[in-house]
Amino acid sequence: MKVIKNYLYNAFYQIFILLVPLVTSPYLARVLGPTGVGINDFTNAVIQFFIIFGSIGVALYGNRQVAYVRNNREKLTNTFYEIFFMRIITIGIAYVAFFIFLSLVHRFQIYYLAQSFSLLAAAFDISWFFQGVENFAVTVLRNLIVKIITLISIFTLVKSYDDLAIYILILSLSALIGNLTLFPSLRRYIGLPNWKNFHLWHHLYPSLVLFIPEIATQIYLYVNKYMLGIMTNVTQAGYFGQSDKIVKMSLAVVTATGMVMLPHVANAFQRGEMDRVRGYLYTTFEFVTALSIPLTFGIAAVARTFVPLFFSTKFMPVIPLMMLESVVIILIAWSNAIGVQYLVPTGQNKAYNYSVIIGAIVNIVANVPLILLIGTVGATLATVLSETCVTIYQVYAIRNQVNLRKLFEGYFKYFIAGVVMFAVVFAIDLKAPDTWLALFVEIMVGMICYALMLIILRPHLIRETLKKLMSRAKN
């Protein structure tokens, strides 16, 4: 029950992080237009590179290390302060590098400055600590008020394209304030550090080991927007960014299991309970499959109606991008389950590193010819290819450690359910009027159709869940 509760909290938190840009997207798409949206996506992609290099893999490493020592208050205290201060220093170095970059560019300087508060916010992001102690509630509740204020500020202060810098500043400052609100909750878990046993750089090398895949992962998440902005124009980057935003919103529900299960699996691995570790993988893999397939087919089915309603008719090129990019929801769900929930907590960093490095190389290499040939569709296709490579390599890496047949058990049944759901919803979408009511009906029909197909096909997870529910009902 604790895992389920933490999953729900983390899923809500991941969705909530994206909620502000998602809720405001219809408004901003009309106020800022494709160019304004594109400038935000392009400059944000650049600032993310500095955040990545300043953060040096702390998100995954800090979560895992806190999980290892969470039962020892003294070790937990020192571990937190050592990692926190190390990150402060590395973010400071990244800030210096950013201002050197700023002195060399002559375009979008005001927007880069507004984005730079996100870099400062990264220095005070301690969500990894609360994930490590499996307290996901605090990260949700502390940010709730901040995000509400952010929404109000955007609708109040952003009225036209001229307010683009204000919009970026609002988002950056909200991230900073939200992270600062987490600090009062620390005193429940830690005290003052033992300075005699304080080893600031003790965590640098193992953090850098996990930093390598984080570089690769994050770079190919943002390099598409950057390359589109350079090789075409910022408007094309804006189209890709809008599609990517919807897909990442959906992914938040699926990949929320990653940070929840990482400390849980790490703790079991530390106790030598490998059968339990493998059991967690089988369960979570089927769970994310059950979630990712309807999200993939659902987004592809309603994209034609969703895009003009949500983003306005100015963003019609986003429709094919969303339909194609939705495929990565399944791929990232699988690679997250294997990589973050199995390889990382069990210390198999080399295999995890290789997988994401391969993905980054494929993405960057494929981007150049595909963007030149077919623009934004090419960038989207490069994303799908790179995620496919990541997943295939990770499955290959664990082939001798787990039962692959058991791992993919029931996948075909979920896939059939997803295809049937897509066929029904897409047929309705072609004939229904382009209205919010019709879109809502399509979504509800899709959910009912998928649920009915699962009841008919009865894959393992659904079958076991129904048995438990019937048993509890009898009792």
MOGI-V44869 format. One record per pair of residues at least 24 apart in sequence whose C-alpha atoms are under 8 Angstrom apart, sorted by the first residue. I is the first residue (numbers start at 1). J is the second residue. If there is no record, write none. Layout:
BEGIN
[[I & J] [I & J]]
END
This chain:
BEGIN
[[3 & 260] [3 & 261] [6 & 134] [6 & 135] [6 & 136] [6 & 137] [6 & 260] [7 & 256] [7 & 257] [7 & 260] [9 & 136] [9 & 137] [9 & 140] [10 & 136] [10 & 137] [10 & 140] [10 & 256] [10 & 257] [10 & 259] [10 & 260] [11 & 252] [11 & 253] [11 & 254] [11 & 255] [11 & 256] [11 & 257] [12 & 140] [12 & 253] [13 & 139] [13 & 140] [14 & 252] [14 & 253] [14 & 256] [15 & 249] [15 & 252] [15 & 253] [16 & 140] [18 & 249] [20 & 147] [20 & 150] [20 & 151] [22 & 245] [22 & 246] [24 & 151] [24 & 154] [24 & 155] [25 & 310] [25 & 311] [26 & 310] [26 & 311] [26 & 312] [27 & 311] [29 & 311] [29 & 312] [30 & 311] [30 & 312] [31 & 159] [31 & 160] [31 & 161] [32 & 160] [32 & 161] [32 & 164] [33 & 161] [33 & 314] [34 & 235] [34 & 238] [34 & 239] [34 & 314] [34 & 315] [35 & 234] [35 & 235] [35 & 238] [36 & 161] [36 & 164] [37 & 235] [37 & 238] [38 & 234] [38 & 235] [38 & 236] [38 & 237] [38 & 238] [38 & 239] [38 & 241] [39 & 108] [39 & 234] [39 & 235] [39 & 238] [40 & 111] [40 & 164] [40 & 168] [41 & 225] [41 & 237] [41 & 238] [41 & 241] [42 & 225] [42 & 226] [42 & 229] [42 & 234] [42 & 237] [42 & 238] [43 & 108] [43 & 111] [43 & 112] [43 & 115] [44 & 112] [44 & 115] [45 & 222] [45 & 223] [45 & 225] [45 & 226] [46 & 222] [46 & 226] [47 & 112] [47 & 115] [47 & 116] [47 & 118] [47 & 119] [48 & 119] [48 & 222] [49 & 218] [49 & 219] [50 & 94] [50 & 95] [50 & 97] [50 & 98] [50 & 119] [51 & 91] [51 & 94] [51 & 118] [51 & 119] [51 & 122] [52 & 214] [52 & 215] [52 & 218] [53 & 90] [53 & 91] [53 & 94] [53 & 215] [54 & 87] [54 & 90] [54 & 91] [54 & 92] [54 & 93] [54 & 94] [55 & 87] [55 & 90] [55 & 91] [55 & 122] [55 & 123] [56 & 87] [56 & 90] [56 & 207] [56 & 208] [56 & 210] [56 & 211] [56 & 214] [57 & 207] [57 & 208] [57 & 209] [57 & 210] [57 & 211] [57 & 212] [57 & 214] [58 & 83] [58 & 87] [58 & 128] [58 & 207] [58 & 211] [59 & 128] [60 & 128] [60 & 210] [61 & 206] [61 & 207] [61 & 210] [62 & 128] [62 & 129] [62 & 132] [63 & 128] [63 & 129] [63 & 130] [63 & 131] [63 & 132] [63 & 259] [63 & 262] [63 & 263] [64 & 132] [64 & 262] [64 & 263] [64 & 266] [64 & 345] [65 & 132] [66 & 129] [66 & 132] [66 & 133] [67 & 132] [67 & 133] [67 & 263] [67 & 264] [67 & 266] [67 & 267] [68 & 263] [68 & 266] [68 & 267] [68 & 270] [70 & 132] [70 & 133] [73 & 189] [73 & 190] [73 & 191] [74 & 190] [74 & 191] [74 & 193] [74 & 194] [76 & 189] [76 & 190] [77 & 189] [77 & 190] [77 & 191] [77 & 192] [77 & 193] [78 & 193] [78 & 194] [78 & 197] [78 & 198] [80 & 129] [81 & 193] [82 & 198] [82 & 199] [82 & 200] [82 & 201] [82 & 203] [83 & 200] [83 & 203] [84 & 126] [85 & 200] [86 & 200] [86 & 201] [86 & 204] [87 & 123] [88 & 123] [88 & 124] [91 & 119] [91 & 120] [91 & 122] [91 & 123] [95 & 119] [95 & 120] [110 & 165] [111 & 164] [111 & 165] [111 & 168] [114 & 165] [114 & 166] [114 & 168] [114 & 169] [114 & 172] [115 & 168] [115 & 169] [115 & 172] [116 & 172] [117 & 169] [117 & 172] [117 & 173] [117 & 176] [118 & 172] [118 & 173] [118 & 175] [118 & 176] [120 & 176] [121 & 172] [121 & 173] [121 & 175] [121 & 176] [121 & 177] [121 & 179] [122 & 176] [124 & 176] [124 & 179] [124 & 180] [125 & 179] [125 & 180] [126 & 179] [126 & 182] [126 & 183] [127 & 179] [127 & 182] [131 & 259] [131 & 260] [131 & 263] [132 & 263] [133 & 263] [134 & 260] [134 & 263] [138 & 182] [138 & 185] [139 & 182] [142 & 178] [142 & 181] [142 & 182] [143 & 178] [143 & 179] [143 & 181] [146 & 174] [146 & 177] [146 & 178] [147 & 174] [147 & 178] [150 & 174] [209 & 349] [210 & 349] [210 & 353] [212 & 353] [212 & 357] [213 & 352] [213 & 353] [213 & 354] [213 & 356] [213 & 357] [216 & 356] [216 & 357] [216 & 359] [216 & 360] [217 & 356] [217 & 357] [217 & 359] [217 & 360] [219 & 360] [220 & 359] [220 & 360] [220 & 363] [220 & 364] [220 & 383] [223 & 364] [224 & 367] [224 & 379] [227 & 367] [228 & 371] [228 & 375] [228 & 376] [228 & 379] [231 & 371] [231 & 372] [232 & 375] [236 & 375] [236 & 376] [237 & 376] [239 & 315] [239 & 317] [239 & 318] [239 & 376] [240 & 318] [240 & 321] [240 & 376] [240 & 380] [242 & 318] [243 & 318] [243 & 319] [243 & 321] [243 & 322] [243 & 325] [244 & 322] [244 & 325] [246 & 322] [247 & 322] [247 & 325] [247 & 326] [247 & 329] [250 & 295] [250 & 329] [251 & 292] [251 & 329] [251 & 332] [251 & 333] [254 & 288] [254 & 291] [254 & 292] [254 & 333] [255 & 288] [255 & 332] [255 & 333] [255 & 336] [255 & 337] [257 & 284] [257 & 337] [257 & 341] [258 & 336] [258 & 337] [258 & 340] [258 & 341] [259 & 340] [259 & 341] [261 & 341] [262 & 340] [262 & 341] [262 & 342] [262 & 344] [262 & 345] [263 & 345] [265 & 341] [265 & 342] [265 & 345] [265 & 346] [266 & 345] [266 & 346] [269 & 345] [269 & 346] [277 & 342] [278 & 402] [281 & 337] [281 & 338] [281 & 341] [281 & 342] [281 & 407] [282 & 406] [282 & 407] [283 & 461] [284 & 337] [285 & 334] [285 & 337] [285 & 338] [285 & 407] [285 & 408] [286 & 407] [286 & 408] [286 & 409] [286 & 410] [286 & 411] [286 & 461] [287 & 461] [288 & 333] [288 & 334] [288 & 337] [289 & 330] [289 & 333] [289 & 334] [289 & 411] [289 & 414] [290 & 414] [292 & 329] [292 & 330] [292 & 333] [293 & 329] [293 & 330] [293 & 414] [293 & 415] [293 & 418] [294 & 418] [294 & 421] [294 & 447] [294 & 450] [295 & 326] [295 & 329] [296 & 326] [296 & 327] [296 & 328] [296 & 329] [296 & 330] [297 & 326] [297 & 418] [297 & 419] [297 & 421] [297 & 422] [298 & 421] [298 & 422] [298 & 425] [298 & 443] [298 & 446] [299 & 323] [299 & 326] [300 & 324] [300 & 326] [300 & 422] [301 & 422] [301 & 423] [301 & 425] [301 & 426] [301 & 429] [302 & 425] [302 & 426] [302 & 429] [302 & 439] [302 & 442] [304 & 429] [305 & 429] [305 & 434] [305 & 435] [305 & 439] [306 & 439] [309 & 434] [309 & 435] [309 & 436] [320 & 377] [321 & 376] [321 & 377] [321 & 380] [324 & 380] [324 & 381] [325 & 380] [325 & 381] [325 & 383] [325 & 384] [327 & 384] [328 & 383] [328 & 384] [328 & 387] [328 & 388] [331 & 387] [331 & 388] [331 & 391] [332 & 387] [332 & 391] [334 & 391] [335 & 390] [335 & 391] [335 & 394] [338 & 394] [338 & 395] [339 & 394] [351 & 394] [351 & 397] [352 & 394] [355 & 389] [355 & 390] [355 & 391] [355 & 393] [355 & 394] [356 & 390] [358 & 386] [358 & 389] [358 & 390] [359 & 386] [359 & 387] [359 & 388] [359 & 389] [359 & 390] [360 & 386] [361 & 386] [362 & 386] [362 & 389] [409 & 459] [409 & 460] [410 & 459] [410 & 460] [413 & 454] [413 & 457] [413 & 458] [413 & 459] [414 & 454] [414 & 459] [417 & 449] [417 & 450] [417 & 453] [417 & 454] [418 & 450] [420 & 449] [420 & 450] [421 & 446] [421 & 447] [421 & 449] [421 & 450] [422 & 446]]
END
